[in-house]
Structures are given as structure tokens and as C-alpha cells.
Amino acid sequence: MTLDTSPGNTTPDPQQKLLTAINSTLAHIARGAPLAHTLTCIVNGIEAQNPDITAAILLLNEEGNRLHLGAAPHLAPDYRNAIDGIVTDAGVWTHPPATNGVIPITAGNNEASRFWRSFRELALQHGLSVCSTMQIRSAADSVLGIFVTYSRKTDRASDQHRPAIDNVATLASIAIERNINETSIKKAAHTLREAEIRMALAIEGSGTGIWDRHIATGEIHYSPGWKAILGYTESELSNKITDSYTRVHPDDIAFVQAAMQAHFEQKTESYAVEHRIRCKDGSYKWISSRGKVVSRDSEGKPLRMIGTTTDITAMRALSDKLQQSVDLITCLTNEVPGLVYQYRLLANGEASFTYVSEGVRDIYEITPEQVADNAELIHAVIHPEDLAAYRTSLQASAANLQPWHLVYRVVLPRQGLRWRHGDAQPRRLHDGSTLWHGFITDVTERKRIESELQEFATMDFLTQLPNRRHFMARMEEELAQVQNASDTRVAVLMCDLDHFKTINDSYGHAIGDVVLRHFAVILRAELRKNDTVGRVGGEEFAVILSGVSTAEAHTFAQRVQKQLAATPVVANDITIPVTVSIGIACMNETDVSADASLSRSDSALYRAKNGGRNRIEIAID
């Protein structure tokens, strides 16, 4: 179209109007005017070329799935509201197929086509014809919106204004993309500001300060928060690195500088130390200082280093207090005679000592380090005859979560055979393992005393032979065997020293005791390993001979008499001949008690004494 510049022509040429509108749009875009104003200017550019044409711009949201009305300045308000209604009712937007950016509004049966049919019918109701629908695309060819042109004359609906629409659609694309970019930049800036604010609040609330060291110039810059840790104001403290080292505790300065140098020489990934630093009031605080070189020269020498400092005084005090508690508990457990331990048994059978006190050195003659590495070392020193009971008792304790109690023996390289008493309380952990907290003590002395007490309770002090109580218990055991197996033979002998009262009266009770001990030695020497002898009265002794007949018992009795005659008692240069009378009986399975056979042998003894003494008689069953 040619611009009419003849004299007297005062009507602006349509192209001139379009150019004016385009220039105005570009000015809006250049100065960053609101998108709605810019889009309105674009629509005005269409009408500037032809008053019979008007337009509307529909925009896609950020997700690209919903339309909304961006600009329609020359449409009636009720029509704009009606368009918004259709757009809202359309729900999720799906792009219809387009050819060269032009969207057909009659073809197809999909949701988009139905939307455009509703859109076209709405336009006709308001005296307009939709003459063009074109996609507004970005430089990356993504759809940003829809450019719709209307004709106020129904017979003018055509693509004759396509060139102008192409021009203004390009402007709309530029404006929309710029608005999107500016919005993204603003969001990013807002997000960055929010992040900076959060970081600043976090740093301030955590008692952390920031420092920035320039190695080449020997300067270090501190944040206000860093200075506040030491009680300084923002305007106090110099930036000289040499001054900073004067505040480090004298005992810490060497390793602080060594850690810094190691990082400078790239021996460590970062610089991290905990040390004491002097505050403004002269007191010292514990701080955790961490940093990293952020720039180096071409030779790798450090140029700049940035880091943080955190006040850990309270945490250090708590740590020290906890350590003191741990040290106290450790000292207590180490000083207690015995072994304090923690033992863990996993569900798969693996076991370990998670804690042992120093007492393990005495209890098992193993170091804490050794048992921590190998729990089986404990099993190696347990007496072989007690190991099965040890394992079984632990398994039962784990299965029933019942306290573990066991007295067992150990065989140690230095101490030899010793007795141990273990007590522990089990607890089931969440992973199915069992954890015991326990205590093991040395009960060797207790076992020795128990043995002695048992011996006192069962032995005759004078002769060191079993007393009557212990002897009768053995009689009951032998009778039980006879009654369980009818072919078992057991002989019972009663022995009485002849004229013992006369010996006591003539030589005194001390010599009488010598005679009793002498006879006890003779009896013990004649016994086999499975035989039993006991002192059952003043000068009366009883013997159990297992697995022998009365004839064999008679032979045994003869040997005793012969040995006694061959070794008379000599006391105070006086030879004292001693003889013994012996009665023999056999246990019967019909005996109601052990006293029955003992009574029979006693009756036989009575006959031997009545028959002249120094005799052997066999009971008549």
C-alpha cells in the first residue's frame, strides 16, 4: 500500500497508523512496560490498518495447559467476560494442529476444535466474525498464546490481513518472551534474596562468623558475627593476619599454624581445627574454624581463603563433662575386682565384646584389645569340661531373656586352674541381637573354702577319713546300685580296735589318737580306688568293698590284720601292739536301707570280739 502524501490530504494512511502502532509497541517493549499495555498497543496496530478489524490475544499459562485473555481492548466488556467463561470451561488446553501457525477452527472433533466452534459462535452472537487464529510462538518455537482477529463485517472474513497479523504476532511474541524472562529473573532474584536472608539468619543464629583471608597481602577480613563471637564491635579488630595469631591460645598456636600450612601445600582437602581463642575481656573460648583456599596462582600458591568460625565453648564444656563421666565410670569399672563387660550376640551367631574393663587381664589373662578383636579367645581359656555348659547357658539366657548365672573353671597360662562366677542381664535389641551387661568375678578362694567346709562336714578331723554321715551316704548309693542290678556285689566290713580303752587308760588319749591315725593309714593303703572307708565310732571303722564277694572281703580283712601286726605303734620308745576284730556282711537287694547290711556286719563283729578278738567273722544272712 502506498502512503498518500498529496497536499490537502489530512487523513493518516493506514500503513502509517500501523507503523505508528508498531513503533509505540517497540517503545513499550524497550522501556519494560506492563505486558497488558504492550499487548493492547499491538491490538491497536491491527485496527490502525483497518477499522473493520479488531483482535484479541489469548495467553498460555506457565505450564502451557490453560488459556487466559491477555488483551482485547476494543471488545465489549460483556464479550470479554463471555470469552473468559469459555476459556475457563475449556479446562486443560490441548494444542490443535496448525498449518504455518494458522489454527483451523472448524475441522476435527477434538476438545480444541469444540472450543473454537464455541468461540466462533460467541463471536457471531456479538456481530463479529473470526477471520484468523494464529499461534504466537517463541524463538524456541514453543506456543506462547493465540492471536485472534475479528471482522466487524461478516462478509469480510478472510486472510487478507495476514501480513499485518504476522507482524504484530511477532511483536507479541517478543513482548511475551520478554515478560516471561523478566518474570523469571525477578523470581530468581527473589529466590536468591530469600536464600541470602535465610543463610544470614542461619549464620547469625548458629553463632558462626565468616572470614576472608588474602594470603599475598597478609590481610584477613571478619564478618560482624565473627567479631561478636569474641565480644568485639564491628569497628574493632585489625585486618592483619599477624594480629589474629596473637589471639590464639599459646598451647594451640603450633598445631593451628601447622594445619593451615598443610592446607596451603594441598596436603589436605580443607582446613579444619578446634582451638582456643582469646576474647576481648581476656577469657578464652573454644572455636571450630573451617576454611578452604578458593584461588591459587599458576604455580599453585594460595591467594585467597574463605572460612567460618563457630563458637563451640558450650559444646566443648558438655563434651568435657561427658568425658569426665566416661572416665569416672571407666575408672570405677577398672578398679572393681573382676571383669565388667558388655557382650553382644547377633542373630546370625556372631558374637563380640563391645566393652570390657581392665579386669579382663586378671580374669582371663587377655588384654581388652585382644578380646575386642576376637571374642573366641575367652572360649579358649574356659575349662574343656565346662565349655559346653558355658555355651548352653548363654543360649538359654538369650532365648528366654533370663539373667545369666554360671560358675565355671578356666585354665590360665600364669594362674593355672581358677574358678569364675559370671552374672549378666540380657536385653533384646531392635535388630534381633542380644546384649548382656555383666560382671565376672574370681571365686577360686570361695570354692576352696566351700571345699574345705564340705570336707569338714564329711571328714573325720583326726583320721582324715570320711565321717559316719558321709560313709552312710555312700552306703545308700551302693545299695541303690545293688537294687538296680541284682548281680552287683558289695561287701560291708565293720572293724573295731581291740582293747582300745585299755590303750587310752594306759598310755593316754594322745597315744590313743596316734593308734587311730595309724590304723586309718593301713586301711587307706589297702583300699582300691572305688572302695570307701569311714570312721563310724570312737575306735570303729567301716569299709565298703564294691564288686567283691564275702570270700574276697575275708582276704582283704586278713591283709589288714597282717599289716597291723607287722607295723605296731611306737610311741615314746614304747612298742604298742594293736589288733583288730572284723565283721563282714553283703548288701542284699531286699535291704530296706543301708543300715541293714551295716547291722549284719556289726553283728558279725560282735561274734568276733566274743570269740576272743583279733578275729574275722562273716554274717549269716
DAUR-V320951 format. One record per backbone hydrogen bond with DSSP energy under -1.0 kcal/mol. NH is the residue of the N-H (numbers start at 0). CO is the residue of the C=O. E is the energy in kcal/mol with one decimal. If there is no record, write none. Layout:
BEGIN
nh	co	e
NH	CO	E
NH	CO	E
END
This chain:
BEGIN
nh	co	e
8	5	-1.6
16	12	-2.3
17	13	-2.5
18	14	-2.9
19	15	-2.6
20	16	-2.6
21	17	-2.8
22	18	-2.8
23	19	-2.4
24	20	-2.4
25	21	-2.9
26	22	-2.2
27	23	-2.4
28	24	-2.7
29	25	-2.9
30	26	-2.2
31	28	-1.1
32	27	-2.9
37	33	-2.0
38	34	-2.9
39	35	-2.1
40	36	-2.0
41	37	-1.8
42	38	-2.3
43	39	-2.2
44	40	-1.2
46	42	-1.6
47	43	-1.8
49	45	-1.3
52	49	-2.0
53	149	-1.7
55	147	-2.5
56	70	-2.9
57	145	-2.9
58	67	-3.2
59	143	-2.5
60	65	-2.2
63	60	-1.3
67	58	-2.1
69	56	-3.2
70	56	-1.5
74	71	-1.3
79	75	-2.4
80	76	-2.4
81	77	-1.8
82	78	-2.5
83	79	-2.4
84	80	-1.9
85	81	-2.1
86	82	-2.7
87	83	-2.5
88	84	-2.7
89	85	-1.6
90	87	-1.2
92	64	-5.2
98	101	-2.2
101	98	-2.3
102	132	-2.9
113	109	-2.3
114	110	-2.2
115	111	-2.4
116	112	-2.2
117	113	-2.2
118	114	-2.5
119	115	-2.8
120	116	-2.5
121	117	-2.2
122	118	-1.8
123	119	-2.2
124	120	-1.9
126	123	-1.8
127	122	-2.8
128	150	-2.2
130	148	-2.2
131	148	-1.4
133	146	-2.6
134	100	-3.0
135	144	-3.0
137	141	-2.7
140	137	-2.0
143	135	-3.9
144	135	-1.2
145	57	-3.3
146	133	-3.7
147	55	-2.9
148	131	-2.6
149	53	-3.3
150	128	-2.6
151	51	-2.7
155	152	-2.3
161	158	-1.8
164	160	-2.2
165	161	-2.8
166	162	-1.9
167	163	-2.4
168	164	-2.8
169	165	-1.8
170	166	-1.8
171	167	-2.6
172	168	-2.4
173	169	-2.4
174	170	-2.7
175	171	-3.0
176	172	-2.8
177	173	-2.5
178	174	-2.4
179	175	-2.8
180	176	-3.0
181	177	-2.9
182	178	-2.6
183	179	-2.7
184	180	-2.8
185	181	-2.7
186	182	-2.7
187	183	-3.0
188	184	-2.9
189	185	-2.8
190	186	-3.2
191	187	-2.7
192	188	-2.7
193	189	-2.8
194	190	-2.6
195	191	-2.8
196	192	-2.7
197	193	-2.8
198	194	-2.9
199	195	-2.7
200	196	-2.7
201	197	-2.9
202	198	-3.0
203	199	-2.6
204	200	-2.8
205	201	-1.6
207	202	-2.0
208	308	-3.2
210	306	-2.5
211	220	-2.3
212	304	-3.5
213	218	-2.9
214	302	-1.6
217	213	-1.2
218	213	-1.5
219	238	-2.8
220	211	-2.7
222	209	-2.6
226	222	-2.0
227	223	-2.2
228	224	-1.3
231	226	-2.7
235	232	-1.2
240	217	-2.5
243	239	-1.2
244	240	-1.4
246	243	-1.1
248	275	-2.2
251	248	-2.1
252	248	-1.3
255	251	-1.9
256	252	-2.4
257	253	-2.1
258	254	-2.2
259	255	-2.1
260	256	-2.5
261	257	-2.3
262	258	-1.5
263	259	-2.3
264	260	-2.2
265	262	-1.8
266	261	-2.9
270	290	-2.9
272	288	-2.3
274	286	-2.0
276	284	-2.6
277	246	-3.3
278	282	-3.7
279	229	-2.8
281	278	-1.6
284	276	-2.6
286	274	-2.9
287	309	-2.5
288	272	-2.7
289	307	-2.6
290	270	-2.5
291	305	-2.0
293	303	-2.2
294	303	-1.3
296	300	-2.3
299	296	-2.0
302	294	-2.9
303	294	-1.4
304	212	-2.6
305	291	-2.0
306	210	-2.4
307	289	-2.8
308	208	-2.8
309	287	-2.2
310	206	-1.6
311	285	-2.2
315	311	-3.2
316	312	-2.5
317	313	-2.4
318	314	-2.6
319	315	-2.9
320	316	-2.4
321	317	-2.8
322	318	-2.7
323	319	-2.5
324	320	-2.1
325	321	-2.8
326	322	-3.1
327	323	-2.6
328	324	-2.8
329	325	-2.9
330	326	-2.9
331	327	-2.7
332	328	-2.8
333	329	-2.3
334	330	-2.0
335	331	-1.7
338	439	-3.0
340	437	-2.1
341	354	-2.7
342	435	-2.3
343	351	-3.1
344	433	-2.9
345	349	-3.4
348	345	-1.8
351	343	-2.1
353	341	-1.4
354	341	-1.5
356	339	-2.1
359	356	-1.8
360	357	-2.0
362	358	-2.6
363	359	-2.1
365	359	-1.3
370	366	-2.0
371	367	-1.8
372	368	-1.4
373	369	-1.8
376	373	-1.3
377	374	-1.5
379	375	-1.4
380	377	-1.2
382	408	-2.7
385	382	-2.2
386	382	-1.2
389	385	-2.1
390	386	-2.5
391	387	-2.6
392	388	-2.4
393	389	-1.7
394	390	-2.3
395	391	-2.3
396	392	-2.0
397	393	-2.4
398	394	-2.3
399	395	-2.3
400	396	-1.4
403	423	-2.9
405	421	-1.9
407	419	-2.7
409	417	-2.7
410	380	-3.0
411	415	-2.5
415	411	-1.4
417	409	-2.6
419	407	-3.5
420	440	-2.4
421	405	-3.2
422	438	-2.1
423	403	-1.9
424	436	-2.2
426	434	-1.4
428	432	-2.9
431	428	-2.0
433	344	-2.6
434	426	-2.9
435	342	-3.3
436	424	-1.6
437	340	-2.3
438	422	-2.9
439	338	-2.4
440	420	-2.2
442	418	-1.7
446	442	-2.8
447	443	-2.2
448	444	-2.5
449	445	-2.9
450	446	-2.4
451	447	-2.4
452	448	-3.2
453	449	-2.7
454	450	-2.5
455	451	-3.2
456	452	-2.3
457	453	-1.3
458	454	-2.6
459	464	-4.2
463	459	-2.4
466	457	-3.1
470	466	-2.8
471	467	-2.6
472	468	-1.6
473	469	-1.9
474	470	-1.9
475	471	-2.1
476	472	-1.7
477	473	-2.4
478	474	-2.5
479	475	-2.1
480	476	-1.6
481	477	-2.2
482	478	-2.6
483	479	-1.5
484	480	-2.0
487	484	-2.0
490	544	-2.5
491	584	-3.6
492	542	-2.6
493	582	-2.6
494	540	-3.7
495	580	-2.5
496	538	-1.7
497	578	-2.4
502	498	-1.6
503	499	-2.2
504	500	-2.6
505	501	-2.7
506	502	-2.9
507	503	-1.6
511	507	-1.8
512	508	-2.5
513	509	-1.7
514	510	-2.2
515	511	-2.1
516	512	-2.5
517	513	-2.4
518	514	-2.3
519	515	-2.1
520	516	-2.0
521	517	-1.7
522	518	-2.5
523	519	-2.4
524	520	-2.0
525	521	-1.2
530	527	-1.2
531	543	-2.0
533	541	-2.4
534	465	-2.1
535	539	-1.4
536	539	-1.5
540	494	-2.9
541	533	-2.8
542	492	-2.4
543	531	-3.2
544	490	-2.8
546	488	-3.0
552	548	-2.2
553	549	-2.1
554	550	-1.9
555	551	-2.1
556	552	-2.3
557	553	-2.0
558	554	-2.0
559	555	-1.9
560	556	-2.3
561	557	-2.8
562	558	-2.7
563	559	-2.4
564	560	-2.2
565	561	-1.9
566	562	-1.1
568	575	-1.7
570	573	-2.8
573	570	-1.5
575	568	-4.2
580	495	-2.6
581	614	-2.7
582	493	-2.6
583	616	-2.7
584	491	-2.3
586	489	-2.5
590	587	-1.8
595	592	-1.1
597	593	-1.6
598	594	-2.6
599	595	-1.7
600	596	-2.3
601	597	-2.0
602	598	-2.0
603	599	-2.0
604	600	-2.1
605	601	-2.2
606	602	-1.8
607	603	-2.0
608	604	-2.3
609	605	-2.3
610	606	-1.8
611	608	-1.2
612	607	-1.8
616	581	-2.5
618	583	-4.0
END
